[in-house]
Amino acid sequence: MTQTAPTSTAAPRRAPRPAGRVHRAWFAAAVAFVTIIGAAAFASLPGLLIEPLHTEFDWSRGTIGFAVSVNLALYGLTAPFAAALMDRFGIRKVVALALTVIAGGSVATVWMTASWQLVLYWGVLVGLGSGSMALAFAATVTNRWFTARRGLVTGILTAAGASGQLVFLPLLSWLVEHHGWRPAAVTVSLAALAVVPFVWLLLRDHPADVGLAPYGGVYADKPAPVPGAARRAVTVLSKAARTGPFWLLAGTFAICGASTNGLVKTHFVPAAHDHGMPVTAAAGLLAVVGVFDVLGTIASGWFTDRFAARRLLAVYYALRGVSLLFLPMLLAPSVHPPMVFFIVFYGLDWVATVPPTIALCREHYGEDSAIVFGWVLASHQVGAAIVAFLGGVARDAFGSYDLVWYAAGGLCAVAALMAMVIRRPAAALPAPAP
C-alpha cells in the first residue's frame, strides 16, 4: 500500500518501497519514452520533403531549408519556456497541448500552395509544438522522478527519439515514394494525436502525486506551481549567462545540432540521392542510424554515471568529426560496406552527447538545470537551423554538399576542444589540504 504524503512540518524521509514491486518512476519513464517515440514522427519527415516539394512546387532547396531552419530554431527556443511552463502548469497539460499543435501544423501542410505556408505550418506550428516536446521534457521527467540512475534514464529517454525515427522513417519514406508526401504528413499528425490520451491518462507530474519519493531519493512534498514561467526562464538564462560553463555547453551543443539535425537528418537523404541512391535506401540508412543511436545513447548514459562528462563529450565530438570528413568519399549509388561502417559508427555517436551535457547542466546549475538545459538545447537547434538553411544554399550554389560535410567535421574538432575546457564547479572540487 502506498504511503501518504507527510505534513509540511515533517522532515524529508526516504519513502519505503514495497518489496518485489517496481518503483513507479520506471512507469513514468516508460510513458515518457513512448510519448517521445510518438512525437518523433515529425523529426523523420523534413529530409524526405526536400525533393518532392522541390519537384511539385519548384521551390529552391534554400527556401525549403529555410522552413526547416525555422522549425529547428523554434524547437530549441521554445524548450526553456516549456520547461518553466511544466513547473507552472504540470507536465501533462504542456505535453498534451504540444502534441495537438504538432498534429494541427502537420496536417495543415496538406492544403498549402505557397512557400510561406510551409514556413507557417511546418516551421512555426510544428516548431513550437516540438519545442515543448524537446529534450527538456526528458530532463524534467528525469529530474523529478529519479535521484539515482539519472544518467541511464536520460540516455534511455534520449534514445526514444531515435527509436521513433527507426519506427517512422522507413514507413514515411515508402509513403513519400509510392503515394506522395501528403499521406506522410497526415501520418505524422495521427501519430502525434495518438499519444495525447496516453500522456493524459498515465503520466503524473510528480512522485508526490502518488505518495512516493523519487527513485533512490527521499520523499518531498510536491512544490507549489511556479508563477511567471517566461520571466523565470529569462531570469535563469541571465544568471547562467554570467558563467563560463554555460557558454561552453551552449557552443558545443550548437555544433552538435549543426552536425546532426541540421546536416545529416535534413540533408543526408537528398545528398545520397544526388549520388544516385534511391530515396528509400537512403532513408533506410538513416533508420539504421536510429538503431545504433539507441545503443550509443543508452551506453552514454551508463558511462555518464561513471566517468567525467566533459571527457566523454570531447571523445564523442572528436569521433563524429572524423566520421563526417570521410562521408563525401563514401556516398555512392548503392550501399556498400564502408558506408554501412559509417552509419554504424555515426549512429553510436548521434546523440550520445545528450546525457553528459545534461549531467554537466545538473552539476553546475542544480534546481535550474532543466531550464538551463532548455537554453543549451536552444543553441543546439539554432546551430541546426543555420546549417539546415546553409546546407540547402550550398547545394544550390555549388551543386554538391561536400563543402558542408568538411566544414561540419572541422566544427566538431572545435567542439571537442571546448568540452575539455569545462571545469567542475568549485563546490564539487575537493577542499585544499590545510
HELIX and SHEET records of a PDB file:
HELIX    1   1 ARG A   24  ALA A   39  1                                  16    
HELIX    2   2 ALA A   41  SER A   44  1                                   4    
HELIX    3   3 PRO A   46  PHE A   57  1                                  12    
HELIX    4   4 ARG A   61  PHE A   89  1                                  29    
HELIX    5   5 ILE A   91  ALA A  108  1                                  18    
HELIX    6   6 THR A  109  TRP A  111  5                                   3    
HELIX    7   7 SER A  115  LEU A  118  1                                   4    
HELIX    8   8 VAL A  119  LEU A  125  3                                   7    
HELIX    9   9 VAL A  126  SER A  132  1                                   7    
HELIX   10  10 LEU A  135  TRP A  145  1                                  11    
HELIX   11  11 ARG A  150  HIS A  179  1                                  30    
HELIX   12  12 TRP A  181  LEU A  202  1                                  22    
HELIX   13  13 PRO A  207  VAL A  210  5                                   4    
HELIX   14  14 ALA A  229  ALA A  240  1                                  12    
HELIX   15  15 GLY A  244  SER A  259  1                                  16    
HELIX   16  16 ASN A  261  LYS A  265  3                                   5    
HELIX   17  17 THR A  266  ASP A  274  1                                   9    
HELIX   18  18 VAL A  279  THR A  304  1                                  26    
HELIX   19  19 ALA A  309  LEU A  330  1                                  22    
HELIX   20  20 PRO A  337  ASP A  349  1                                  13    
HELIX   21  21 VAL A  354  TYR A  365  1                                  12    
HELIX   22  22 GLY A  366  ASP A  368  5                                   3    
HELIX   23  23 SER A  369  PHE A  398  1                                  30    
HELIX   24  24 ASP A  402  VAL A  421  1                                  20    
HELIX   25  25 ALA A  426  ALA A  428  5                                   3    
END                                                                             
